Amino acid sequence: MLFVQRFNVRQVAHAPRSVQTGSFQNHEIEIITGYDAVNDRYPIHIRTHRAGEPWQKIDASQTWGADEYDAFEQGWKIVAEWAKTVG
């Protein structure tokens, strides 16, 4: 995965809800996904925070993965775009 080194990615939970975490410029990042049987795909939820601050959601509501791997790949692409805005 292209983003593993850039964001120090780790898989911390797997099925039914899978979570990968990473970090970028003092931000902790979480990407969360799980199979949605109604839509037969994987929704993507992304949140980030700095120590002492509340979690903030990065909008990924229009993005779905075809499978778990694709959901994480799409999520890290969104994080890469978000990282361009972090000063």
C-alpha positions as CSV (number, residue, x, y, z in Angstrom):
1,M,0.0,0.0,0.0
2,L,1.4,3.3,-1.1
3,F,0.4,5.2,2.1
4,V,1.9,2.8,4.7
5,Q,5.2,4.5,5.1
6,R,4.0,8.1,4.6
7,F,1.4,7.8,7.4
8,N,2.9,5.0,9.5
9,V,-0.2,2.8,9.0
10,R,-1.1,-0.1,11.3
11,Q,-4.1,-2.4,11.3
12,V,-5.5,-2.4,14.8
13,A,-8.9,-4.1,14.4
14,H,-10.4,-6.5,12.0
15,A,-14.0,-7.7,11.3
16,P,-16.7,-6.9,11.7
17,R,-15.3,-3.4,12.0
18,S,-11.8,-2.9,10.7
19,V,-9.6,-0.1,11.7
20,Q,-6.3,1.2,10.4
21,T,-4.4,4.0,12.2
22,G,-1.6,6.3,11.2
23,S,0.0,9.6,12.0
24,F,0.9,12.8,10.2
25,Q,2.4,16.0,11.7
26,N,1.2,15.3,15.3
27,H,-2.2,14.2,14.1
28,E,-3.5,10.7,14.9
29,I,-5.6,9.3,12.0
30,E,-8.1,6.5,12.0
31,I,-9.8,4.9,9.0
32,I,-12.7,2.7,9.9
33,T,-14.7,0.4,7.6
34,G,-17.0,-2.7,7.8
35,Y,-19.2,-4.6,5.4
36,D,-22.6,-3.0,4.7
37,A,-24.9,-5.8,3.7
38,V,-27.7,-3.5,2.6
39,N,-25.5,-1.8,0.0
40,D,-23.0,-4.7,-0.6
41,R,-20.0,-2.5,-0.1
42,Y,-17.7,-1.0,2.5
43,P,-18.4,2.6,3.8
44,I,-15.3,4.6,4.9
45,H,-15.1,6.7,8.0
46,I,-12.1,8.9,8.7
47,R,-11.3,10.9,11.8
48,T,-8.2,12.7,13.1
49,H,-7.1,14.6,16.1
50,R,-4.1,16.2,17.9
51,A,-3.3,15.4,21.5
52,G,-5.7,17.4,23.8
53,E,-8.1,18.2,21.0
54,P,-11.4,16.5,20.1
55,W,-11.6,14.1,17.2
56,Q,-12.6,15.7,13.9
57,K,-14.2,13.8,11.0
58,I,-12.8,14.0,7.5
59,D,-15.7,13.8,5.0
60,A,-15.7,10.5,3.1
61,S,-19.4,10.1,2.9
62,Q,-19.5,9.8,-0.9
63,T,-16.7,7.2,-1.0
64,W,-17.2,3.4,-0.7
65,G,-14.9,0.5,-1.1
66,A,-15.6,-2.6,-3.1
67,D,-13.9,-4.6,-0.4
68,E,-12.0,-4.0,2.8
69,Y,-8.7,-3.4,1.0
70,D,-10.2,-1.0,-1.4
71,A,-12.0,0.9,1.4
72,F,-8.7,1.4,3.2
73,E,-6.9,2.4,-0.1
74,Q,-9.7,4.9,-0.9
75,G,-9.5,6.2,2.7
76,W,-5.8,6.8,2.6
77,K,-6.2,8.7,-0.7
78,I,-8.6,11.0,1.0
79,V,-6.2,11.4,3.9
80,A,-3.4,12.3,1.4
81,E,-5.5,15.1,0.1
82,W,-6.4,16.3,3.6
83,A,-2.6,16.2,4.5
84,K,-2.0,18.8,1.8
85,T,-4.1,21.3,3.8
86,V,-2.4,20.7,7.1
87,G,0.1,23.4,7.8
